Amino acid sequence: MELANQSFKALGTTIEIKLPSINSRLFQLCFDEISRIEEAYSRFKDSSELSKLNRGLGKWQSASDEMLFLLSKSADFFSKTDGNFDITLKSDLDLLGYDKDYSFKQKKHGEAAAGLQAKSNSAPKMVIDSDASKVLLSKEIDFGGFGKGYALDCVSHLLEQKGVFHYYINAGGDIKSRKSNQGDPWTIILEHPDDPEMAIGTIDLDGAALAASAPNRRKWGVGLHHLLNAKTHLPATGAKAIFLVAKTGIEADAYATALFTAGFEEAISLSKTLPVEMLIVSSQNKMYQSDGFRANIFK
């Protein structure tokens, strides 16, 4: 099968899509959908619906059906990961320098900025009234923990609606693919957490989603990165990388974020309660691979 390949910048990364050449006309539809999601739900865009909600803390605000869906999913992920997936860490990220200006300058010195914000691990600071299409927030929110995964699901749904069942969508390491009977398998390279020019293995992906979380691409200062432990509000230190497969992009992205930030040992324990398969590398280079993560790991 002859394939076509296009890429563009969105969601803070490079989006790469591969389709059968006969379906090349659909690239623009895919890119338009990703741009729509970014415009609506990016915390880096002042005009997004998410930013508007963040400016109205402490009062009931109207929310779109899609926003209510994403908020409900985030609450579900929070519950299923024992609080390790938390969308209310935006203020901590801002203090660390991962702000809308990408300043990468810590706002407070002498102590870890996010640590100053740490609170008890209570439920996410929001109340959802689906019947009235309203939400009440008391803390700013950020969908960075599953936004790319959700975009993968939206694009794959559009493609399948158009009758395309052979595709590859890569959003900066979050990948969703499907193989038709006429197509070759999609073999995914698992990047080495210490050297992006090397690989630790490969895995074939068909009809599922893979998410990778690691701090090596977004690090600054001394030990600072964007993957925060939801309970300490500090950059996670227990793992170097995680590769996680789930049925949907939003699940893969959210669970990869939660398990990476939970730390190596807790991630292993939690993963056994979730519909996922994973490979995780600890900060001491220990490796855990679940039985269903069928990868070819290089020795």
Backbone torsions as a table, in degrees:
resi	resn	phi	psi	omega
1	MET	NA	128.9	178.2
2	GLU	-79.7	131.2	-176.3
3	LEU	-113.2	150.6	172.0
4	ALA	-116.2	152.1	-173.3
5	ASN	-137.2	128.7	174.2
6	GLN	-138.8	154.3	178.8
7	SER	-143.6	158.5	174.9
8	PHE	-158.0	167.6	-177.6
9	LYS	-92.6	128.9	175.8
10	ALA	-168.3	160.6	177.0
11	LEU	56.1	29.1	177.4
12	GLY	74.0	17.2	-177.9
13	THR	-154.1	-174.5	174.5
14	THR	-98.5	127.5	177.0
15	ILE	-99.5	123.1	178.4
16	GLU	-116.8	132.2	-180.0
17	ILE	-129.4	134.9	174.7
18	LYS	-120.6	130.8	-179.3
19	LEU	-136.8	160.0	169.5
20	PRO	-57.0	138.5	-176.1
21	SER	-54.1	-32.9	-179.0
22	ILE	-64.1	-18.9	-179.0
23	ASN	-105.4	18.4	-175.2
24	SER	-58.5	-25.8	-178.7
25	ARG	-63.3	-16.6	-175.6
26	LEU	-87.6	-6.3	179.0
27	PHE	-56.8	-45.6	-176.7
28	GLN	-64.1	-38.1	176.9
29	LEU	-60.0	-42.4	179.4
30	CYS	-64.2	-46.4	-177.6
31	PHE	-67.7	-35.6	177.3
32	ASP	-63.6	-38.3	-179.8
33	GLU	-67.7	-41.1	178.1
34	ILE	-65.2	-40.9	177.8
35	SER	-63.1	-38.0	177.8
36	ARG	-61.3	-44.5	-179.9
37	ILE	-63.7	-42.6	179.5
38	GLU	-63.9	-43.7	-179.3
39	GLU	-63.6	-31.5	-176.8
40	ALA	-86.4	-32.9	-166.3
41	TYR	-128.0	10.1	177.9
42	SER	-83.1	133.5	175.4
43	ARG	-75.2	-10.6	-179.8
44	PHE	-88.6	-3.4	-179.6
45	LYS	-113.8	118.1	-176.6
46	ASP	-62.4	-27.4	-176.6
47	SER	-87.1	-4.0	-177.2
48	SER	-69.3	156.5	177.1
49	GLU	-61.6	-36.4	178.9
50	LEU	-62.9	-44.7	179.6
51	SER	-64.0	-37.0	178.4
52	LYS	-64.2	-40.9	176.4
53	LEU	-63.9	-39.4	-179.8
54	ASN	-65.2	-24.1	178.2
55	ARG	-84.2	-6.0	-177.3
56	GLY	-117.7	39.5	-178.5
57	LEU	-61.1	143.8	175.1
58	GLY	86.4	4.2	178.1
59	LYS	-139.7	152.7	177.6
60	TRP	-68.4	135.6	179.7
61	GLN	-134.1	147.6	176.5
62	SER	-69.9	146.1	-179.8
63	ALA	-139.6	144.8	178.4
64	SER	-68.9	163.0	178.0
65	ASP	-60.2	-39.7	-180.0
66	GLU	-66.7	-39.7	176.8
67	MET	-62.3	-43.8	178.7
68	LEU	-61.8	-37.8	177.0
69	PHE	-62.3	-47.0	-178.3
70	LEU	-65.9	-38.9	177.2
71	LEU	-65.4	-40.9	178.5
72	SER	-65.5	-40.1	177.2
73	LYS	-62.8	-40.9	-178.8
74	SER	-64.2	-38.9	177.6
75	ALA	-65.3	-37.9	178.3
76	ASP	-65.6	-43.1	178.7
77	PHE	-65.8	-37.5	176.9
78	PHE	-57.4	-47.2	-178.5
79	SER	-65.6	-46.4	-174.6
80	LYS	-71.5	-20.6	-179.4
81	THR	-105.4	17.5	179.4
82	ASP	57.0	41.0	175.9
83	GLY	81.7	5.3	-178.4
84	ASN	-82.2	-15.6	171.0
85	PHE	-104.6	113.8	-173.4
86	ASP	-139.9	119.4	-178.9
87	ILE	-85.2	1.4	-174.9
88	THR	-100.7	33.5	-179.8
89	LEU	-103.4	12.6	-175.7
90	LYS	-57.7	-44.4	-177.4
91	SER	-63.0	-34.0	177.9
92	ASP	-68.2	-40.8	177.4
93	LEU	-64.0	-41.9	178.3
94	ASP	-60.1	-43.9	-179.2
95	LEU	-64.1	-31.8	179.5
96	LEU	-77.4	-13.0	-179.9
97	GLY	109.4	-2.4	177.0
98	TYR	-91.3	69.9	-173.3
99	ASP	-108.8	-177.5	-175.6
100	LYS	-66.6	-18.7	177.1
101	ASP	-92.3	1.4	-176.3
102	TYR	49.0	45.9	-176.2
103	SER	-70.8	-30.0	-176.4
104	PHE	49.3	39.4	176.0
105	LYS	-124.3	119.8	-178.5
106	GLN	-63.2	131.2	-173.7
107	LYS	-78.2	-21.2	179.0
108	LYS	-130.3	149.8	-175.9
109	HIS	-124.3	161.5	179.1
110	GLY	91.5	-31.5	176.0
111	GLU	-138.7	156.4	177.0
112	ALA	-63.2	125.2	-174.6
113	ALA	-58.0	-45.6	-177.2
114	ALA	-65.9	-32.0	-179.9
115	GLY	-61.6	-29.1	178.0
116	LEU	-66.9	-21.0	-177.3
117	GLN	-95.5	-6.4	-173.0
118	ALA	-61.1	135.2	178.3
119	LYS	-132.1	176.7	178.5
120	SER	-63.7	155.0	-175.2
121	ASN	-83.8	73.3	178.7
122	SER	-92.9	-177.7	-179.8
123	ALA	-64.4	157.2	177.3
124	PRO	-53.3	143.6	-172.2
125	LYS	-80.8	66.3	178.2
126	MET	-156.1	152.9	174.4
127	VAL	-127.5	129.6	-176.6
128	ILE	-111.7	127.9	173.3
129	ASP	-114.5	90.6	-175.7
130	SER	-65.7	-34.8	-178.8
131	ASP	-63.8	-37.7	-179.7
132	ALA	-94.9	-0.8	-178.0
133	SER	55.3	48.6	-179.3
134	LYS	-134.7	158.8	178.6
135	VAL	-141.2	146.3	176.6
136	LEU	-119.8	117.8	-179.9
137	LEU	-112.3	141.5	172.5
138	SER	-115.9	-6.6	173.4
139	LYS	-135.8	148.9	178.1
140	GLU	-67.2	149.3	-176.2
141	ILE	-118.2	162.0	-178.9
142	ASP	-148.9	129.9	-179.3
143	PHE	-96.6	15.7	-178.2
144	GLY	-60.3	-24.4	-177.9
145	GLY	-73.4	-16.8	177.1
146	PHE	-147.1	9.3	-176.0
147	GLY	-63.2	-43.7	-179.7
148	LYS	-66.7	-38.7	178.4
149	GLY	-63.1	-39.6	177.5
150	TYR	-64.4	-40.0	178.5
151	ALA	-61.5	-39.3	177.1
152	LEU	-58.7	-44.7	-179.8
153	ASP	-62.8	-42.3	-179.0
154	CYS	-63.7	-43.4	-179.2
155	VAL	-68.9	-43.2	179.9
156	SER	-63.7	-35.9	177.5
157	HIS	-64.3	-43.1	177.7
158	LEU	-60.8	-44.2	-179.0
159	LEU	-63.0	-43.3	-179.0
160	GLU	-69.7	-30.8	173.1
161	GLN	-61.9	-30.7	179.4
162	LYS	-88.4	5.3	177.2
163	GLY	83.6	18.8	179.1
164	VAL	-100.8	118.3	-177.3
165	PHE	-123.5	20.6	172.9
166	HIS	-134.7	109.2	-175.4
167	TYR	-159.4	163.0	177.7
168	TYR	-142.7	124.1	-179.9
169	ILE	-128.1	121.2	-177.7
170	ASN	-123.1	115.5	177.7
171	ALA	-111.5	80.0	176.8
172	GLY	60.2	38.8	179.2
173	GLY	103.7	-14.5	169.8
174	ASP	-92.3	123.0	-168.5
175	ILE	-131.4	138.4	170.2
176	LYS	-132.0	134.3	-177.9
177	SER	-147.2	160.8	175.4
178	ARG	-146.8	143.1	-177.8
179	LYS	-114.9	127.9	174.6
180	SER	-83.1	171.8	179.1
181	ASN	-62.9	-27.0	-178.2
182	GLN	-91.0	-7.6	-173.8
183	GLY	-99.9	158.0	175.3
184	ASP	-79.3	155.7	177.2
185	PRO	-61.2	150.6	173.9
186	TRP	-91.8	110.4	179.3
187	THR	-98.4	120.5	-175.3
188	ILE	-101.5	131.5	177.0
189	ILE	-85.9	131.2	178.3
190	LEU	-94.6	110.7	-173.6
191	GLU	-68.1	138.9	176.9
192	HIS	-67.9	129.5	-176.0
193	PRO	-67.4	-17.6	-179.6
194	ASP	-100.1	-14.9	-176.3
195	ASP	-151.3	105.3	-177.3
196	PRO	-64.9	-10.7	177.3
197	GLU	-87.6	-3.2	-178.5
198	MET	-119.9	166.9	178.3
199	ALA	-128.1	150.6	174.6
200	ILE	-101.6	-7.5	178.7
201	GLY	169.0	-172.8	177.6
202	THR	-139.2	159.3	176.0
203	ILE	-147.2	139.7	174.7
204	ASP	-86.6	134.9	-175.6
205	LEU	-124.7	125.1	-178.9
206	ASP	-145.2	111.4	175.5
207	GLY	76.9	14.5	179.2
208	ALA	-135.4	-176.0	179.9
209	ALA	-125.6	144.7	176.0
210	LEU	-122.6	133.1	175.4
211	ALA	-122.8	140.3	176.7
212	ALA	-120.0	133.2	175.5
213	SER	-125.2	130.5	177.0
214	ALA	-162.3	148.7	-177.6
215	PRO	-86.5	-3.5	-169.2
216	ASN	-67.5	-19.4	-178.8
217	ARG	-90.7	-18.3	-178.8
218	ARG	-135.5	75.4	178.9
219	LYS	-122.3	146.8	177.1
220	TRP	-156.1	166.5	178.9
221	GLY	58.5	-146.0	179.7
222	VAL	-108.3	101.7	176.9
223	GLY	72.3	18.1	-178.4
224	LEU	-98.0	139.0	172.8
225	HIS	-157.9	177.6	-168.7
226	HIS	-91.4	-1.3	-178.3
227	LEU	-98.4	98.0	-173.8
228	LEU	-96.1	138.9	170.3
229	ASN	-70.1	124.3	-173.2
230	ALA	-67.6	-17.4	-176.9
231	LYS	-96.4	-31.4	177.0
232	THR	-98.1	-17.7	-175.8
233	HIS	63.1	25.0	179.6
234	LEU	-119.1	157.5	175.8
235	PRO	-54.4	131.3	-178.2
236	ALA	-66.2	143.2	-175.2
237	THR	-125.9	-7.0	-170.9
238	GLY	-80.9	-15.2	-175.9
239	ALA	-137.9	156.0	175.3
240	LYS	-95.7	-35.9	-177.0
241	ALA	-164.1	153.8	172.8
242	ILE	-137.4	141.3	173.7
243	PHE	-124.2	121.7	-169.9
244	LEU	-134.1	134.1	178.9
245	VAL	-111.2	132.9	176.2
246	ALA	-142.7	173.4	-176.3
247	LYS	-67.5	-39.6	-176.9
248	THR	-119.6	161.2	178.7
249	GLY	-65.9	-40.7	-177.3
250	ILE	-67.1	-36.4	176.6
251	GLU	-68.1	-46.2	-178.8
252	ALA	-59.9	-45.8	-178.1
253	ASP	-65.1	-48.4	-177.5
254	ALA	-64.7	-46.6	-177.5
255	TYR	-69.7	-34.8	176.5
256	ALA	-63.9	-43.1	177.8
257	THR	-61.0	-49.0	-176.4
258	ALA	-64.3	-44.7	-175.9
259	LEU	-73.2	-37.0	176.1
260	PHE	-60.9	-48.1	-175.3
261	THR	-72.8	-21.3	178.1
262	ALA	-68.5	-27.3	-176.0
263	GLY	104.1	160.0	-169.6
264	PHE	-57.9	-55.3	-174.8
265	GLU	-67.6	-44.9	179.9
266	GLU	-66.5	-34.3	178.6
267	ALA	-61.8	-43.0	179.0
268	ILE	-60.8	-46.3	-179.5
269	SER	-63.5	-47.3	-178.8
270	LEU	-64.9	-38.3	-175.9
271	SER	-59.2	-28.4	-178.6
272	LYS	-73.7	-10.0	178.2
273	THR	-103.5	-1.1	-172.8
274	LEU	-117.6	157.0	179.8
275	PRO	-81.0	63.9	-175.2
276	VAL	-139.8	160.7	166.3
277	GLU	-126.1	143.9	-173.5
278	MET	-152.9	160.3	167.8
279	LEU	-124.8	127.1	179.9
280	ILE	-130.8	139.4	179.5
281	VAL	-114.2	124.8	-178.1
282	SER	-78.0	169.3	177.5
283	SER	-67.1	-15.9	176.0
284	GLN	-101.5	14.7	177.2
285	ASN	69.3	19.7	167.6
286	LYS	-73.8	150.4	-177.6
287	MET	-130.0	132.5	174.2
288	TYR	-122.0	130.1	178.7
289	GLN	-127.7	120.7	179.6
290	SER	-69.7	158.8	-174.8
291	ASP	-59.5	-34.3	-176.2
292	GLY	-89.5	-0.6	177.4
293	PHE	-86.5	90.7	-169.0
294	ARG	-89.4	76.3	-179.3
295	ALA	-109.9	157.0	171.0
296	ASN	-95.7	100.5	-178.0
297	ILE	-90.8	126.6	-179.0
298	PHE	-72.5	139.2	179.1
299	LYS	-88.9	NA	NA
